[in-house]
């Protein structure tokens, strides 16, 4: 009885083509060394049996994987989709693939993905961490697997890192609102333990405290950095009296900003006439919102590409037994002003 396609092996391919297993291997790996008639018989046998070689097993035998692992905090956030695009541009060019893990903001899931990548012997790991990751790094380093921390400075961690100056980003956002005439400003997204959020708030506080005018900076906490958190924060702000209600909001990311916009409009506040909004990341949805949102732009694609480049520089050094010096790349964010922060005193306009 013929073997089912899903159960076929290289031995079956060789038997059907009337060649040795070595010849099948040559057709797959060095086809130029195999005579055309023989190569055609092997390719026909592969097609007939529907055989697909076990690439994982082949790589394991060779001791070299052709994949890298990447763990992101929230695959639902377009920011990380764009970062992944930059990573894949570099990885694909080098003939590698990316295995993606989504920690969904959970430390336990992050650790599970790191362990899985270790077991699969990936060549390297790109990690957008939630909290402290010293143990995970040590775990991977014991296997000779290099790590690059993405979207956060490495600090005292023994690895390369690629990040954005979020303190400067927070300063840019609130300084922009102050220049539009706002003196009561809410920072939305304050409860998160993420370093990026703490840095953005620090920058906001710096801008407020260094303003020549008295500026009040409130903090509105959100359980998650998502649109639902923004909607809930908008309801909390709308419920304030006019005397205590801020006139502008700085969202820790664009998903919160989009939720704020939805919540304010639903509750009868006009944006930007009654409430200005500025977000962070400058994802595509920020520009496409019903009221185009001002945002602090991060170079998302460049962030991912540079992280992948650093990872492969370290992989190359390890393969050639050369010394490697960790690098810490920091990008500078930029302000993108749109209609959601139109001067509430009536002056000025921004592109939609």
Order of alpha helices (4+ residues) and beta strands (2+ residues): alpha-alpha-alpha-alpha-beta-alpha-beta-alpha-beta-alpha-beta-beta-alpha-beta-alpha-beta-alpha-beta-alpha-beta-alpha-beta-alpha-beta-beta
